[in-house]
Amino acid sequence: MRFIVTNELAAPVTIAIDDTVSLILASGASSGLAVSPAAQWLTWTSAKPTDTTGTPIPDDIGQVKLRVSGIRSVLEITNVINDTTYVTAELVNPTNARVSIGVYQGSTVTCASVLRAASGRTAGFTKIGYYRLLAGTEIRAYQDESHCTGTYVAWSASHLKQFAPKAGLVSLILNSVPWSP
């Protein structure tokens, strides 16, 4: 069997056929793939961005498993998986405050990254992994730079819905600093 695999995500993906890595695709890349007619499963995983210490940042996308027999001529990997939409963010910080970035999903907060303060004329920058976009999902910048607690500034689900189609990427700018009264 031959087909084309296209990665529309903002992160690279690793593709395996029956648990053997066959292909790694960068964001926006495509490649042909030839597999044995006896092949059963194609699995893919997205690369995880790393924090300032080089530790991979966890996200909500695990290993995605598809029957090879169900793939036609093209497999397009996007931010919609099994009818669930996932988003990722790149965050820019022109302020002088270092903050922690958390993803709130209705009742829990997952600490996703640290967003450094601007240094001179260079803004702080970070990325987070992919998270489910639910009605109550928010990306938050917390004053407490290491624990995702306390005062925060939030980008609501309605703001996050402005993601790039298929990639699920939204760009966010921290324009105001969270502060305690």
C-alpha positions as CSV (number, residue, x, y, z in Angstrom):
1,M,0.0,0.0,0.0
2,R,1.2,3.5,-0.8
3,F,-0.2,6.8,0.6
4,I,0.9,10.3,1.3
5,V,1.1,11.5,4.9
6,T,0.8,15.3,5.6
7,N,1.5,16.9,9.0
8,E,-0.5,20.0,9.5
9,L,0.3,20.3,13.2
10,A,2.7,23.0,14.5
11,A,4.8,20.2,16.0
12,P,6.8,17.5,14.2
13,V,5.2,14.0,14.3
14,T,6.7,10.5,14.5
15,I,4.9,7.8,12.5
16,A,5.2,4.1,13.1
17,I,3.8,1.1,11.3
18,D,3.1,-1.8,13.6
19,D,5.4,-0.2,16.3
20,T,8.3,0.4,14.0
21,V,9.2,4.0,13.3
22,S,8.9,4.7,9.6
23,L,8.8,8.4,9.3
24,I,9.3,11.7,11.1
25,L,7.6,14.7,9.6
26,A,8.3,18.4,10.4
27,S,5.4,20.8,10.7
28,G,3.8,21.4,7.3
29,A,5.7,18.5,5.6
30,S,4.4,15.7,3.5
31,S,6.0,12.4,2.5
32,G,5.0,9.2,0.6
33,L,4.9,6.0,2.6
34,A,4.8,2.5,1.3
35,V,3.7,-0.3,3.7
36,S,3.3,-4.0,3.5
37,P,-0.2,-5.2,2.7
38,A,0.0,-7.2,6.0
39,A,0.5,-4.0,8.0
40,Q,-2.1,-3.6,10.7
41,W,-1.6,-0.2,12.5
42,L,-0.3,3.2,11.9
43,T,0.5,5.2,15.0
44,W,1.6,8.8,15.3
45,T,2.8,11.0,18.2
46,S,3.5,14.7,18.2
47,A,6.8,16.0,19.5
48,K,6.6,17.8,22.8
49,P,8.1,21.2,23.2
50,T,10.6,21.5,26.1
51,D,10.7,23.9,29.0
52,T,13.6,26.0,30.0
53,T,15.4,23.0,31.6
54,G,14.9,20.9,28.4
55,T,12.2,18.7,30.0
56,P,9.4,17.8,27.5
57,I,6.1,19.6,28.3
58,P,3.2,17.1,28.6
59,D,0.0,17.7,26.6
60,D,-3.3,16.0,25.9
61,I,-2.3,14.2,22.7
62,G,-0.9,10.8,23.3
63,Q,-0.3,8.1,20.8
64,V,-3.0,8.2,18.0
65,K,-3.6,4.7,16.4
66,L,-5.3,4.1,13.1
67,R,-6.0,0.9,11.1
68,V,-3.8,0.9,8.0
69,S,-6.7,-0.6,6.0
70,G,-8.7,2.5,6.7
71,I,-6.2,4.9,5.1
72,R,-6.9,5.9,1.5
73,S,-4.5,7.8,-0.7
74,V,-3.8,10.6,1.8
75,L,-3.5,10.7,5.6
76,E,-3.8,14.3,6.9
77,I,-2.7,14.8,10.5
78,T,-4.5,17.8,12.0
79,N,-5.5,19.3,15.3
80,V,-8.9,17.5,15.2
81,I,-8.6,13.9,16.4
82,N,-11.6,11.7,16.8
83,D,-13.9,14.7,16.7
84,T,-12.0,16.5,19.5
85,T,-10.3,19.8,18.7
86,Y,-6.8,20.5,20.2
87,V,-5.0,23.8,20.4
88,T,-1.4,24.8,21.1
89,A,-0.1,28.3,21.8
90,E,3.1,30.3,21.3
91,L,3.3,33.1,23.8
92,V,5.2,36.4,23.7
93,N,6.0,38.5,26.7
94,P,7.1,42.1,26.2
95,T,6.6,42.9,29.9
96,N,9.2,42.7,32.7
97,A,7.4,40.0,34.6
98,R,8.3,36.3,34.5
99,V,5.1,34.2,34.7
100,S,4.0,30.6,34.7
101,I,1.7,29.4,31.9
102,G,-1.2,27.1,32.9
103,V,-4.0,25.4,30.9
104,Y,-7.3,25.5,32.8
105,Q,-9.9,23.0,31.7
106,G,-13.0,23.5,33.8
107,S,-11.8,22.3,37.2
108,T,-8.0,21.6,36.9
109,V,-4.9,23.6,35.9
110,T,-2.0,22.0,34.2
111,C,1.2,23.9,34.5
112,A,2.6,24.0,30.9
113,S,5.6,26.3,30.8
114,V,7.4,29.3,32.1
115,L,7.3,32.5,30.1
116,R,10.4,34.6,30.7
117,A,10.3,38.3,31.0
118,A,11.5,40.6,28.3
119,S,15.2,41.2,28.3
120,G,16.1,44.6,26.8
121,R,14.3,44.8,23.5
122,T,13.9,41.0,23.3
123,A,10.5,39.7,24.4
124,G,10.2,36.5,26.3
125,F,8.9,33.5,24.4
126,T,7.6,30.0,25.0
127,K,5.4,27.3,23.4
128,I,3.1,24.8,25.0
129,G,1.8,21.4,23.9
130,Y,-1.6,20.6,22.5
131,Y,-4.6,20.6,24.9
132,R,-8.3,19.8,24.3
133,L,-10.3,22.9,23.5
134,L,-13.4,22.7,25.7
135,A,-16.0,25.3,26.4
136,G,-14.2,26.3,29.7
137,T,-10.6,26.0,28.4
138,E,-8.4,28.9,29.3
139,I,-4.7,29.6,28.9
140,R,-3.5,31.5,31.9
141,A,-0.4,33.5,32.8
142,Y,0.1,33.3,36.6
143,Q,2.0,35.7,38.8
144,D,3.5,32.8,40.7
145,E,6.2,31.9,38.1
146,S,6.7,28.3,39.2
147,H,3.4,26.8,40.4
148,C,0.5,28.1,38.4
149,T,-1.3,29.6,41.4
150,G,-2.5,33.0,42.5
151,T,-3.4,35.9,40.4
152,Y,-3.5,35.4,36.6
153,V,-4.4,36.9,33.2
154,A,-6.5,34.6,31.0
155,W,-7.2,34.0,27.3
156,S,-10.6,32.4,27.1
157,A,-11.9,29.5,24.9
158,S,-13.5,32.1,22.6
159,H,-10.0,33.7,22.1
160,L,-8.4,30.3,21.6
161,K,-10.9,29.4,18.9
162,Q,-9.0,31.8,16.6
163,F,-6.4,29.1,16.0
164,A,-4.9,28.4,12.6
165,P,-7.0,25.8,10.8
166,K,-5.6,22.3,10.9
167,A,-2.5,23.3,12.9
168,G,-4.4,24.4,16.0
169,L,-1.9,27.1,16.7
170,V,-2.8,30.4,18.4
171,S,-0.4,33.3,19.1
172,L,-0.8,35.1,22.4
173,I,0.8,38.2,23.7
174,L,1.0,39.0,27.4
175,N,0.0,42.7,27.4
176,S,-0.7,43.1,31.1
177,V,1.0,41.6,34.1
178,P,-1.0,39.6,36.7
179,W,-0.8,41.3,40.1
180,S,-2.1,40.9,43.6
181,P,-4.1,43.7,45.1
